[in-house]
Amino acid sequence: MQLTAASQNQMVNAAKLLVERVKEEKPTILSEEDLLDIITTIAAYKFTNFSREEVEAMLGVKLEETRFYQEAKAEG
């Protein structure tokens, strides 16, 4: 929830920290993939003026591996 309400600068820092935390710790409620999908989906909606490559570099993840990207690509 904090990601959606944060300013762009705050969101970048918070999202990076969350991505690192998800990768380091083994989530118990949702899978690592699900959590990364949530974070990257929020980032993609928050930074609509950024390219895919810019969002990937910002978060340190490959968007092509997320469910959000695969569904968007399938829709056209």
C-alpha positions as CSV (number, residue, x, y, z in Angstrom):
1,M,0.0,0.0,0.0
2,Q,2.9,2.3,0.7
3,L,4.1,2.0,-2.8
4,T,0.9,3.3,-4.3
5,A,0.8,6.4,-2.1
6,A,4.5,7.3,-2.2
7,S,6.0,10.0,-4.3
8,Q,8.0,8.7,-7.3
9,N,11.4,9.1,-5.5
10,Q,10.1,7.4,-2.4
11,M,8.5,4.6,-4.4
12,V,11.8,3.8,-6.2
13,N,13.6,3.4,-3.0
14,A,10.9,1.4,-1.3
15,A,10.4,-0.8,-4.3
16,K,14.1,-1.6,-4.5
17,L,14.2,-2.5,-0.9
18,L,11.2,-4.7,-1.2
19,V,12.6,-6.5,-4.2
20,E,15.8,-7.1,-2.4
21,R,14.0,-8.3,0.7
22,V,11.8,-10.7,-1.3
23,K,14.8,-12.2,-3.1
24,E,16.7,-12.6,0.2
25,E,14.0,-14.0,2.4
26,K,11.7,-16.8,1.6
27,P,8.1,-15.5,1.6
28,T,5.6,-17.6,3.5
29,I,2.2,-16.2,2.5
30,L,2.7,-15.4,-1.2
31,S,5.4,-16.8,-3.5
32,E,8.4,-14.8,-4.5
33,E,7.0,-14.6,-8.0
34,D,3.7,-13.3,-6.8
35,L,5.3,-10.6,-4.6
36,L,7.6,-9.5,-7.5
37,D,4.6,-9.3,-9.8
38,I,2.8,-7.0,-7.3
39,I,5.8,-4.7,-6.9
40,T,6.5,-4.5,-10.7
41,T,2.8,-4.0,-11.5
42,I,2.6,-1.1,-9.2
43,A,5.9,0.4,-10.6
44,A,4.6,0.0,-14.2
45,Y,1.4,1.8,-13.4
46,K,3.2,4.5,-11.3
47,F,5.9,5.2,-13.9
48,T,3.9,5.2,-17.2
49,N,6.3,7.7,-18.7
50,F,9.3,5.3,-18.2
51,S,10.3,2.6,-20.7
52,R,10.3,-1.0,-19.8
53,E,14.1,-0.9,-19.7
54,E,14.1,2.0,-17.3
55,V,11.7,0.3,-14.9
56,E,13.8,-2.9,-15.0
57,A,17.0,-1.0,-14.3
58,M,15.3,0.9,-11.5
59,L,14.0,-2.2,-9.7
60,G,16.7,-4.7,-10.7
61,V,14.3,-7.2,-12.2
62,K,13.3,-8.4,-15.6
63,L,9.7,-7.4,-16.4
64,E,9.5,-10.0,-19.1
65,E,9.6,-12.6,-16.4
66,T,6.5,-11.2,-14.6
67,R,3.0,-12.2,-15.0
68,F,2.0,-8.6,-15.5
69,Y,4.3,-8.3,-18.6
70,Q,3.2,-11.6,-20.0
71,E,-0.5,-10.8,-19.7
72,A,0.0,-7.3,-21.2
73,K,2.0,-8.7,-24.1
74,A,-0.7,-11.4,-24.8
75,E,-3.4,-8.7,-24.9
76,G,-1.5,-6.9,-27.6
